[in-house]
């Protein structure tokens, strides 16, 4: 298999998944990544169908705008094909896929994107995310409800707002045309990379590993080394002075590179595709890691749920803090009372005295107080007895302390 060395595609099943639900294609003009959803029954099928259909537009175009329109049309066609497949195979209901890809036309790229797979550009050693995630948490970030740092650990960070699949007959697809320069390095990846490898680490790898294939494999390895449970897929495209970034021959990786098989639903009723597109089937068994809402009302409900969760966390922390403070107060109260049940004999201003408490202080808090200061002079006591009093003599109660004082009085007169 020959390769120009200017592009590469790598996909790995990850450390937990049983099958690879990602698909990717590196071709003559087209480069695309798709991340399937719908569980074991449908994610691999969805991404493979989408990439196979979109790969049909891997051809030269007269202008970037023509390529943009063709790529957008290919995604819409793939969406219709997914809906038709679900109709013919009801066990695949709920399957869907993200898609991020571009067609190179000279020094321009026509980009189409839906979902949370990403396209990055490395230029002058600076990595920039070009696409915007169509996720619930990104909507919260855009509306100022949470910060990007909070989004990275949000429990609903995998909830998708837009995908190709059997949910929406007319999905909204982001498209744009951007200019590219010699020296640019373009990265397309599934969230198996972006969720487990930081932008800083990706930038370091893309900056320091010059060989395209080596850099792509290194990125996948970084994700696996960080314990990525999800599938990991990377397409890397380097731009030089020529207008050619082609992978020769075109390369398909992931589920689209395998032969897919699934059983037909013998109980399906005949229905024409136009009717299906007007009344798309809804997902009934979504993949818990990827679930797309059916309406704006669902987004509002998720936002309310997020607020309830945040309020619940604050209440839990507050109750916990109150309990901790109460426990500390109780420990301090009972501990102090325990210290005040003890006595000892010691020295005070040169005389023997009886103290209540223990022979220690808790910071600025004294844990003992004078009960009785006697007239017995420390200096009049024998040397050994004087040292014992200065070091303090413990007593179990006040009577025992008084008895110790009586003995010291006798010793001082001898």
C-alpha positions in Angstrom: 0.0 0.0 0.0 1.6 3.3 -1.1 1.1 6.5 0.7 2.1 10.1 0.0 3.1 10.6 3.6 1.0 13.8 3.9 -2.1 12.1 5.5 -2.8 9.2 7.8 -5.8 7.5 9.5 -5.6 5.3 12.6 -8.4 3.8 14.7 -8.4 1.7 17.8 -11.2 -0.1 19.6 -10.1 1.3 23.0 -9.6 -0.5 26.3 -13.2 -1.4 27.2 -15.4 -1.5 24.1 -16.0 -4.8 22.5 -16.4 -3.4 19.0 -15.2 -0.3 17.1 -18.1 2.1 16.6 -15.8 4.7 14.9 -15.1 5.0 11.2 -12.8 7.2 9.2 -11.7 7.9 5.7 -8.5 9.5 4.3 -8.9 9.9 0.5 -7.8 11.9 -2.5 -9.7 15.0 -1.6 -11.9 14.0 1.3 -11.0 13.3 5.0 -13.7 12.4 7.5 -14.2 10.9 11.0 -17.5 9.5 12.4 -18.2 8.3 15.9 -21.2 6.0 16.1 -23.8 5.8 18.9 -26.6 3.3 19.7 -24.8 0.7 21.6 -23.4 -2.6 20.3 -26.4 -3.0 18.0 -26.0 0.1 16.0 -23.1 2.4 16.6 -20.7 0.6 14.2 -23.4 0.3 11.6 -24.2 4.1 11.8 -20.7 5.3 11.4 -19.9 2.8 8.6 -23.0 3.7 6.6 -22.3 7.4 7.0 -18.6 7.3 6.0 -19.3 4.9 3.1 -21.9 7.3 1.7 -19.9 10.5 2.3 -16.9 8.9 0.6 -18.8 9.1 -2.7 -18.0 12.8 -2.9 -14.2 12.2 -2.8 -13.6 13.9 -6.1 -12.2 17.2 -7.4 -14.4 20.4 -7.3 -14.1 23.6 -9.2 -14.5 25.8 -6.2 -14.6 25.4 -2.4 -18.2 26.5 -2.3 -19.1 23.6 -4.7 -17.3 21.2 -2.4 -19.1 22.7 0.7 -22.5 22.1 -0.9 -21.6 18.6 -2.0 -20.3 17.6 1.4 -23.3 19.0 3.2 -25.6 17.2 0.7 -23.6 14.0 1.4 -24.2 14.2 5.1 -28.0 14.8 4.6 -28.1 11.8 2.2 -26.3 9.7 4.8 -28.8 10.8 7.4 -31.7 9.7 5.1 -29.9 6.4 4.5 -29.6 5.8 8.3 -33.3 6.4 8.7 -34.1 4.0 5.9 -31.8 1.4 7.5 -33.5 1.7 10.8 -36.9 1.3 9.1 -35.7 -1.9 7.5 -33.9 -3.1 10.6 -35.9 -2.0 13.7 -33.3 -3.6 16.0 -31.1 -0.6 15.0 -33.6 2.0 16.3 -31.8 4.8 18.0 -28.5 4.5 16.2 -26.7 7.6 15.0 -23.3 9.1 14.4 -21.3 12.2 14.6 -19.4 13.4 11.4 -16.6 15.8 11.0 -14.9 16.1 7.7 -13.5 18.4 4.9 -12.7 18.4 1.2 -9.5 20.1 0.1 -9.8 22.3 -2.9 -6.5 24.0 -3.6 -5.6 26.1 -0.6 -9.1 25.9 0.8 -11.0 23.4 3.0 -14.7 22.9 2.8 -15.8 21.7 6.2 -19.0 20.0 7.4 -19.6 19.0 11.0 -22.3 17.6 13.3 -21.8 16.1 16.8 -18.8 16.1 19.1 -16.0 14.7 16.9 -13.6 17.5 16.3 -11.4 19.2 13.7 -8.2 21.0 14.9 -5.7 23.1 13.1 -2.0 23.3 14.1 -0.5 26.5 12.7 2.8 28.0 13.9 2.9 25.5 16.8 -0.5 26.7 18.1 -3.4 24.2 18.2 -6.9 25.6 17.6 -10.2 23.8 17.7 -12.0 24.8 14.4 -15.4 23.0 15.0 -17.8 23.6 17.9 -19.2 20.6 19.8 -22.9 20.1 19.5 -23.2 19.0 23.1 -25.4 19.9 26.1 -22.4 21.2 28.1 -21.1 23.3 25.2 -24.6 24.9 25.0 -24.2 25.7 28.8 -20.7 27.1 28.2 -21.9 29.2 25.3 -24.8 30.6 27.4 -22.4 31.4 30.3 -24.0 28.9 32.7 -20.8 27.0 33.3 -17.1 27.4 32.5 -15.1 25.2 30.1 -13.3 23.7 33.1 -16.7 22.7 34.6 -17.8 21.3 31.2 -14.8 19.0 31.1 -16.0 17.1 34.2 -19.8 17.6 33.9 -21.8 14.4 34.3 -23.7 15.2 31.0 -20.7 16.1 29.0 -21.4 13.3 26.5 -25.1 14.3 25.8 -25.3 15.3 22.1 -27.7 17.9 20.8 -27.2 17.1 17.1 -26.2 13.9 15.2 -27.0 12.0 12.0 -29.5 9.2 12.6 -33.1 8.3 12.8 -34.1 11.1 15.1 -34.2 14.2 12.8 -35.1 14.1 9.1 -33.4 17.5 8.6 -30.5 17.8 11.0 -28.7 21.1 11.2 -25.1 20.7 9.8 -22.4 23.3 10.4 -20.5 24.1 7.2 -17.8 26.6 6.4 -14.9 27.3 4.0 -11.5 28.1 5.5 -8.1 28.9 4.0 -5.1 26.7 4.7 -1.4 27.5 4.5 1.7 25.5 3.9 2.9 24.1 7.2 -0.6 23.7 8.6 -1.4 20.3 10.2 -5.1 19.4 10.4 -6.4 16.9 12.9 -9.8 15.1 12.8 -10.6 13.0 15.7 -13.4 11.2 17.7 -14.0 12.1 21.3 -12.0 9.1 22.3 -9.0 11.3 21.7 -10.3 14.8 22.8 -11.9 13.5 26.0 -8.7 11.8 27.3 -5.8 13.8 25.9 -5.5 17.5 26.7 -5.1 20.2 24.0 -1.7 20.9 25.3 -0.6 17.3 24.9 -2.0 17.1 21.4 -0.2 20.3 20.5 3.1 18.9 21.9 2.8 15.7 19.9 1.8 17.4 16.6 4.6 19.9 17.0 7.4 17.4 17.8 6.5 14.4 15.7 7.0 15.4 12.0 6.1 12.1 10.3 2.3 12.1 9.7 1.7 8.4 10.3 3.9 8.4 13.4 2.1 11.5 14.8 -1.3 9.9 14.3 -0.3 6.7 16.0 1.3 8.6 18.8 -1.9 10.5 19.5 -3.9 7.2 19.7 -1.2 5.8 22.0 -1.5 8.9 24.3 -5.2 8.3 24.6 -4.8 4.6 25.4 -2.1 5.4 27.9 -4.6 7.7 29.7 -7.0 4.7 30.0 -9.4 5.7 27.2 -12.3 3.2 27.4 -13.9 4.5 24.2 -12.9 4.0 20.6 -10.1 6.3 19.4 -9.9 7.5 15.8 -7.5 10.0 14.3 -7.1 11.4 10.8 -4.1 13.7 10.2 -3.5 15.8 7.2 -0.3 17.8 6.5 -0.3 20.8 4.1 2.7 21.8 2.1 3.4 24.0 -0.9 1.6 21.7 -3.2 -2.2 21.3 -3.4 -2.0 17.5 -2.8 -2.6 15.9 0.5 -4.1 12.7 -1.0 -3.8 9.3 0.7 -2.9 7.0 -2.1 -4.8 4.7 -2.3 -7.7 6.0 -0.2 -7.8 4.4 3.3 -10.8 3.5 5.4 -10.4 2.5 9.1 -12.7 1.5 11.9 -16.1 -0.2 11.4 -16.4 1.1 7.8 -13.3 -1.0 6.9 -15.1 -4.2 7.9 -18.0 -6.1 6.4 -21.2 -5.3 8.4 -23.9 -7.8 8.9 -27.2 -7.5 10.7 -30.5 -9.4 10.6 -33.5 -8.0 8.8 -36.7 -7.3 10.7 -39.3 -9.7 9.2 -42.2 -8.0 11.0 -41.6 -4.5 9.4 -44.5 -2.9 7.5 -43.9 -1.4 4.0 -43.4 2.4 4.1 -42.0 4.7 1.5 -38.9 6.7 2.3 -40.5 10.2 1.8 -43.1 9.3 4.5 -40.4 8.1 6.8 -38.5 11.4 6.4 -41.7 13.3 7.3 -42.2 11.2 10.4 -38.8 10.0 11.5 -38.6 7.2 14.0 -37.5 8.2 17.5 -34.8 6.5 19.5 -36.1 4.1 22.1 -32.8 2.6 23.4 -30.2 5.2 23.3 -26.6 4.6 24.1 -26.1 6.1 27.6 -22.9 7.7 26.5 -24.6 9.5 23.5 -28.2 10.6 23.6 -29.7 13.3 21.5 -32.7 15.3 22.7 -35.8 15.5 20.6 -36.7 19.1 21.2 -35.7 22.4 22.8 -38.0 21.5 25.8 -35.6 18.6 26.5 -32.7 21.1 26.7 -34.7 23.2 29.2 -35.4 20.1 31.3 -31.7 19.2 31.2 -30.8 22.7 32.4 -33.3 22.5 35.2 -32.0 19.1 36.1 -28.4 20.5 36.1 -29.6 23.4 38.4 -31.3 20.9 40.7 -28.1 18.8 40.8 -26.0 21.9 41.6 -28.5 22.9 44.4 -28.5 19.4 45.8 -24.7 19.4 45.9 -24.7 22.7 47.7 -27.2 21.4 50.3 -25.2 18.2 50.7 -22.0 20.2 51.3 -23.8 22.6 53.7 -25.3 19.7 55.7 -22.0 17.9 55.8 -20.2 21.1 57.0 -22.8 21.6 59.7 -22.4 18.0 60.9 -18.6 18.4 60.9 -18.8 21.6 62.9 -21.3 20.0 65.3 -19.1 17.0 65.8 -16.1 19.3 66.5 -18.1 21.3 69.0 -19.3 18.1 70.7 -15.8 16.7 70.8 -14.4 19.9 72.2 -17.2 20.2 74.8 -16.9 16.6 76.1 -13.1 16.7 75.8 -12.8 19.9 77.9 -15.2 18.5 80.6 -13.0 15.4 80.7 -9.9 17.5 81.3 -11.7 19.3 84.2 -12.3 16.1 86.0 -8.6 15.8 86.8 -6.2 17.5 89.3 -2.6 17.9 89.8 -0.1 19.6 92.2 2.4 22.0 90.8 4.2 25.3 91.3 2.7 28.8 91.0 4.7 32.0 91.8 7.2 30.0 94.0 4.5 28.3 96.0 2.9 24.8 95.9 -0.6 25.0 94.3 -3.5 22.6 93.4 -4.6 22.8 89.8 -7.8 21.5 88.2 -7.5 20.1 84.6 -4.5 18.6 82.8 -0.9 19.8 82.4 -1.3 21.0 78.8 -2.6 23.9 76.7 -4.5 23.8 73.5 -2.9 26.7 71.6 -3.9 29.8 73.6 -6.5 27.9 75.6 -5.4 26.8 79.1 -6.7 23.4 80.1 -6.0 24.0 83.8 -6.8 26.5 86.5 -5.7 27.1 90.1 -8.0 25.7 92.7 -5.9 26.5 95.8 -2.5 28.2 96.2 -0.8 27.1 99.4 1.8 28.9 101.5 4.3 26.1 101.0 7.5 27.6 99.4 9.0 25.5 96.6 12.4 26.6 97.8 11.8 25.0 101.2 11.2 21.5 99.8 14.0 18.9 99.5 15.7 18.8 96.1 14.0 15.6 94.8 10.6 16.7 96.0 11.0 20.2 94.6 11.8 18.7 91.1 8.6 16.5 91.3 6.4 19.4 92.1 7.9 21.5 89.4 7.2 18.7 86.9 3.7 18.4 88.5 2.2 15.5 90.4 -1.1 14.0 89.1 -4.1 13.3 91.3 -7.3 11.4 90.5 -9.4 13.9 92.5 -9.3 16.9 94.8 -9.0 14.8 98.0 -5.9 13.0 96.7 -4.4 16.4 95.6 -5.0 17.7 99.1 -3.3 14.7 100.6 -0.3 15.3 98.4 -0.1 18.9 99.6 -0.3 17.7 103.2 2.7 15.4 102.6 4.6 18.3 101.0 3.9 20.5 104.0 5.4 17.9 106.3 8.5 17.6 104.0 9.0 21.4 104.1 9.3 21.5 107.9 11.9 18.8 108.2 
